Amino acid sequence: MRMEDDVTNDLEKSFRERNETLRGFYHADTQSLSDEEIASLTPILNSLKDNDTRYQELDKIAEGGEKKITLVHDRRLDRRVAMARAAHAKTAQDQEQFLREARLTANLAHPNIMPVYNMGVDEHDVPFFSMELVPGDSLKAIINKLRAGDSDYKRDYPLTTLLNIFIKICDAIAFAHSHNVLHLDIKPDNIRVGEFGEVLVCDWGLARVVNTPETTRSDGSEILDGDVLNDMTMSGTMKGTPGFMAPEQTHAYGEKTPQTDIYALGAVLYMMLTHELPVDGNSANEVIKNTREGNLVPLRRRKTDQHIPTGLVAVTMKALARDPANRYESVLALSKEINRFLTGYPTEAENAGFVTHLSLLMQRHSRVALLLMSFLLLLAAVISSNLVAINREKSEAVAAREEAENNFLLYLKQQQVAKELGENLDEAVLYTVKSRDFVNAPSMIHVLETGLKAKNIDPISRENLLIQKGTLHFVLQEFNAASECFDAAGDAKRAGQLRSLSNQYAKIKPVDSKRLTDSQLADLFYAAKTAAKPTLYYMYYHHMRRRPASATPEQYLPLASAVLDKLNNVRRPMVRPLKLTKQGKGYHLDLSNSNYTVYSLSIIGVYRKNVLAPLELTSLDVSNSKFDDPAELRGLSLDELRMVGVVFSNKKGLAKQLEPVGLKRLILKVDDFPKAAITELRKTMTVVDARK
């Protein structure tokens, strides 16, 4: 035994010596590294210790009476954000009010309320707070464009889209009300609409917290303290925007309630429908006077290019009632009315009669109505051609008619019951299964999970739920979860190529919470030969929402190429690679001799995103390509465009079509266009003849 122990000890000693020798190969001696080399190993930690200014100002965004908004780069988080600074806050009280707005907004965490990231005082003792940078338009800018008859905006913002925007605004205000916060300055100026359907309510500077005896909410969260967040210097003053202020808001000491915000929401809805304020006046004082007296201009008296449905007229006027007691009892009730209209049901405000109910019923069930109308027309034809036979069988026809009427009344009664019971889980699950709108994919997954827990679910319904849930996970790049759903659905062929792609990319990206790189998503687009294009487009939509601000155009180029190929049905081996060149502050892209005609990706059939926008282009060459619609350049900000040998159907209106791009220099063959068109172009840009 002693001999065996000695051998063991010798082996252990030999192993330790070899281990130390190997460790010397793989672990560098930190004492041999310089301070700069050691610091390079922890760049993020070092940036937090850096005493240099955290924010670098890049550009001015807007400036109003109270705030100046600028575009800044946050060095610590390495992203671009919007920064608000107090524009005219000279006194400590003014600065305190500015910071109150920031703190109150930061405590209202909701998808439709502008998020606040940070607040403080800069090196010049000026208060500031940073918030999310949302590319897009204000609702006021959208309404102004619609009023001016802009064809692009009329296409992108039909009535249904505007009403869905309004519902999101209501969601934000309802959430604030649930936290005892009144906005008190709701207007189109204070609402941002992003390029992918984001809707954010901003500017809570006049907001007020309604104090209550309770200190916590039912969910355990603390109730906001009005003593800290309210501006006591505003007591006894009239604050708000004429035209959107409720009548009680026009009195210095008028009582402010949730109905005050409901009035402003009614004014916003009025502007969406008519593009005008609900009250007229040659001055702010006259507008306030007419508001106080309830002198509203009826919606039907406004000149609009489309008929305003009776249901929306009734909802708007109820929200704008002079007496707060006659308005909606809550913002949720107002939002529910708009949802009723969008889903084809009469609103409660219009007190619809039988004819209206029947008309909307036929619209909701157009196929049944068409069959019924066809039957009636056929019956009329038979009656006119066989009058003698009908007279002879009059008694049988009368009995058949009575039976048909009884059946129809029974059908109406069944539809009424179905309508009253429609807002339940089964209907929500059915809608989610049938819907192809994946913008709200996370919420839809939650609904499907709830549906899968239901008892007595039949195998076919379960398979449908699992396939839809797997598709939603796939769109969100959650490939492991998608594979589990497709496997649980069995051998269903409807899963198609998504099943194999999910299995493949679950290995490439094992962690569902992470995202694919731009290049990996481009490879997926090329691999997805049989997958439905809308599914891939929604995947691109969610990918771009999560894409870091630090990503470069060079990294994005493969994805831009893949999406362009998919949009234009182009096979990649048949075309040359895209050529992107750094040029000053931006980039130049060569699309000459290409087959691309479509540059924009449609999102849910309403919103559009220019695929080339993330390339930060200042110059573009589409010469001798199939490019034929200047509207496809919308979303780009180009200094130079080369379009030699490009054919347009509408050459005369070229200047107006190119106006949104902001061109400074245009290169083309002058003889290919009418002289009047060239003259119009030269008013706003330099036109270069490619033949000279």
C-alpha positions, 0 to 999 in steps of 0.5 A: 500500500505504501508503494502505491501511495508513493506512485500516486503522489508522484503522479499528482506532482507530475500532473500539477507541474504539467498543468502549470506549464500548460497554463503558462501557454494559454494565460498571458501574464497581466503584468506584461500588458500595458495600461492601455491594453488592460483598459481595452479589455473593458471598454463599456466599464471604462466609458462609465468611468469617463468624466467627459460629457455623456451626451453629444448634441447632433442636430436640432429637432424642434423648439416650442414655448417651453422646451427645446428638443435636440437629437443627441448621442448617448455615449454611455448606451451608444444610441441616439435619443431625443433630449428636451431642455427647458427653453425659458426656465429662468427661475428655480420654480420654472426649472422645477416644473420642467423636471416635474414633467420628466418625473411624472412622464417617467412614472407612466410606463405604457407603450403609447406614452413617450418613455423618459430615459434620464433627467438631470442638469447639464454643465450650464445648469440647464435642466434636461431629460432624454427620451425615445427618438421616434422617426415619423410625423406628429398627428398635426402634420398628418392632418395638415397633409390630409387637409392639403390633399396630399395623395401619399398621406391619403393613401397611408392614412385612411379612416380606419388607420386614423381610428386605430391611431385614436384608439392607441391615444385612448389607451395611453390616456386611460392608463394615465387616468388609472394612475390618477393623472390628467393630461389636460393638453391633448392635441395633435401636436402632442402625439407622435406617429412612427413609421411602423405604427407607433403612437406616443402621447407626449408633452405632459407639462400641464398634467395634474395628479389627482390626490386620493387618500390611498397610497397604493393601487390594487396591484401594489404599486404606489400612487403618484404624489400630487404634492410633489408632481403638481405645479402649485404655481398654476393654481387659479390660472387657465392653461391649455390649447384653445380649441381642445380645452373643455368648457370647464377648462376655460375657467381659472378655477374650473374643476378638472376631471377625466371628462376634461381629457375626454373632451380633448379626445373628442376634439382630436377625433373631430379634427381627424374626421374634418381636419378642422377645429370643432369651434370657429373663431378669428382669435384665441379669445373668440375660440375660448368664448365659443368653447365656453358657450358650447357653440360647436360647428356640426361635423356635417357642415364641414366640407370633407372629401368623404362622408362621415358615418353617423355613428362617428358623428354621434360619438364625437358630439357626445365626447364634446358635450358642454356638460361633463356629465353628458360625456362618456363616463371613461376613456375606455367607454369612448375607445370601446365605441370606436371599436364597435364602429370598426367591427361593424356594430352600431355605436351606443351614442347614435341610438341606432334603429332597426334599419341601421342594425339591419344594414350593419348586419348585412355589411358584417355578413356580406356573403349571406346578404349577397346570397339573400339578394340573389335569391330575391332577384331570382324569385322576382324573375320567376314571379314576372315570368310565371305570373299565372303559376304564381296566382294558382299557387298563391296560398303556398307562396304566402305560406313560404314567405311567412316561413322565410320571414320567421326564419329571418327574424330568428336569424336576426335574434341569433345574431343579436345574441351572438353580438352580445356574447361576442366579446369573450375569449373564444372570439378573441382566439378565433380572431387571433387564429385568422388574423394575418396582422402580426404587428402585435405578435407578443399579445397574440401569442398570449391570447393563443396560449390562453386558448390552448389551456381551454378544456374540450378543445378539438384536435383541429382547433388545437392544431390551428392554434399551435401553427398560428402560435408557431408562426408568431414565434417565428416572426419574433425570431423565437425559433426554439418556441416555434419548433415546439409549436410545430412539433406539437401540431403533428404532421400538419402540412400547413406549417410548410417550410417554417418548420424546417427553418425553425429547426435550422435557425434554433441551432444557429441562434439557440437563445430565443431572446437574442436576435439574428444579425442582419446578415443571418436574417438575409440568409434566412430570406434566401432560404425561405423559398416557399414561406409566405412573403408577409410572414417574412416582411413581419419578421423584418419589421420586428427585426428592425425595431430591435436593431441597435442604433450602433449598427452600420450601413455596411452591416445592413447591406446584405439584408437590404439586398435580400429584402429587395430581391424578395419584394421584386421577385428577383433571383439572387444568382441572376444579379450582381451584388449591391455596391455601397460606397462611403461618400462624405457624411453618407453613402452612395448606392449603385442600382444601375441596370437592376430589375428593382422597381419596388424599394418600399416594404408595406406593413399591414397594408397601410404603413410603408418603410423604405428598405434603403433608408438604413443605408444612410444614402446621400447619393443613388444611381438608378440609371438604365434600371426598371425603376419607374415610380419616384414615389418609391424614393419616399423615406430617403433624403438624397443630395444626388440622384442619377437616373439616365435612361429611366422611363416614367409614365408621368414625366411632366409631374416629375418635379412634384414627385421628387420634392419629398426626397430633397434633391440638390443635384439630378443627373439625366438626359435632358432630351428625354423629358419635356422642356417644361418639366426640366424648367420646373426641376431647375427651380429647386435643384441643379439639373445636369445633362448626362450627354454633356 
